[in-house]
Amino acid sequence: MNDDDTLWRYTDEAGHRPALDLTGFAVHALDGYVGKVDRHTAEVSAAYLVVDTGWLFGHQVLLPAGTVIRIDPAERTVHLGRTKTEIRSAPPFLNALDPAYFQLLGGYYGPLA
């Protein structure tokens, strides 16, 4: 993890509840639809979403929980504080959840402005 682990936590404003299963929720960037949640974790200081973007067959991205600005359980949507371009340009998800990968993503996404 990077030293500032706030990127890897859901903010209070996001409305995340630990018992809420986000699998299958639609994911929206600031400028439109991104994909669907394939899997997620709510581990303290290590929470993230893996999103199947559908841009390419089997293409997935890992998004730190701190990129989530709002969860709407009634609409089954997750709203991100990032653009589609930022998400498309992110380091590729390689199913390698090691500290170096988290550090790379932390450097890429950084805190929300």
C-alpha positions in Angstrom: 0.0 0.0 0.0 1.1 3.5 -0.4 1.6 5.6 2.7 -1.7 7.5 2.3 -4.1 4.6 2.5 -7.2 6.8 2.4 -7.4 6.0 -1.3 -8.0 2.4 -0.3 -11.0 3.2 2.0 -14.6 4.2 1.1 -15.4 7.7 2.3 -18.3 8.2 4.6 -20.0 10.2 1.9 -19.9 7.3 -0.5 -22.6 5.4 1.4 -20.8 2.1 1.5 -22.2 -0.5 3.9 -20.0 -3.6 4.7 -22.9 -6.0 4.2 -23.7 -4.6 0.8 -22.7 -6.9 -2.1 -21.7 -4.6 -5.0 -21.2 -7.5 -7.5 -23.1 -6.7 -10.7 -23.7 -3.0 -9.9 -23.3 -0.7 -12.8 -20.3 1.7 -12.6 -20.4 5.2 -13.8 -17.5 7.6 -14.2 -18.1 11.4 -14.2 -18.7 11.3 -17.9 -20.7 8.0 -18.3 -21.0 4.3 -18.0 -17.8 2.3 -17.4 -18.9 -1.3 -16.7 -20.1 -3.6 -14.0 -18.5 -4.6 -10.7 -17.1 -8.1 -11.1 -15.8 -8.4 -7.5 -14.9 -6.2 -4.6 -13.5 -6.1 -1.1 -14.2 -3.8 1.8 -11.1 -4.6 3.8 -10.0 -1.8 6.0 -7.2 0.2 4.2 -7.3 -2.3 1.2 -10.8 -1.8 -0.3 -11.2 -1.9 -4.0 -13.5 -2.8 -6.9 -12.6 -4.9 -9.9 -14.7 -3.7 -12.8 -15.4 -5.5 -16.1 -15.3 -2.7 -18.6 -16.5 -4.5 -21.6 -14.3 -2.3 -23.7 -12.3 -5.4 -24.6 -13.3 -9.0 -24.0 -12.3 -9.8 -20.5 -10.8 -6.3 -19.8 -10.9 -5.5 -16.2 -9.7 -2.5 -14.1 -9.0 -2.3 -10.4 -10.3 0.8 -8.8 -9.4 1.9 -5.2 -12.4 2.4 -3.0 -11.4 6.1 -2.6 -12.4 6.7 -6.2 -16.0 5.9 -5.3 -18.0 9.1 -4.6 -21.5 7.5 -4.2 -23.2 4.2 -4.1 -26.9 3.9 -4.9 -28.2 0.6 -3.7 -31.7 1.2 -5.1 -30.4 1.9 -8.6 -27.6 -0.7 -8.2 -25.0 1.9 -9.3 -21.6 3.0 -8.2 -20.5 6.5 -9.1 -16.8 7.4 -9.4 -15.0 10.7 -9.1 -12.9 9.9 -12.2 -13.4 10.2 -15.9 -13.6 7.3 -18.4 -10.3 8.4 -19.9 -8.6 8.2 -16.5 -10.0 4.7 -16.0 -9.0 3.5 -19.5 -5.5 4.9 -19.1 -4.9 3.2 -15.7 -2.3 0.6 -15.2 -3.7 -2.7 -16.4 -5.2 -5.2 -13.9 -3.1 -8.3 -13.9 -4.7 -10.1 -11.0 -1.6 -9.4 -9.1 -2.6 -7.9 -5.8 0.8 -7.3 -4.4 2.1 -4.2 -2.6 3.9 -2.9 -5.7 0.8 -3.0 -7.7 -1.2 -1.2 -5.0 1.6 1.4 -4.9 1.5 1.8 -8.7 -2.3 2.4 -8.6 -2.0 4.7 -5.6 0.5 6.8 -7.5 -1.7 6.8 -10.6 -5.0 7.7 -8.9 -3.8 9.7 -6.0 -6.4 11.5 -3.8 -9.5 13.0 -5.3 -9.1 16.6 -6.1 
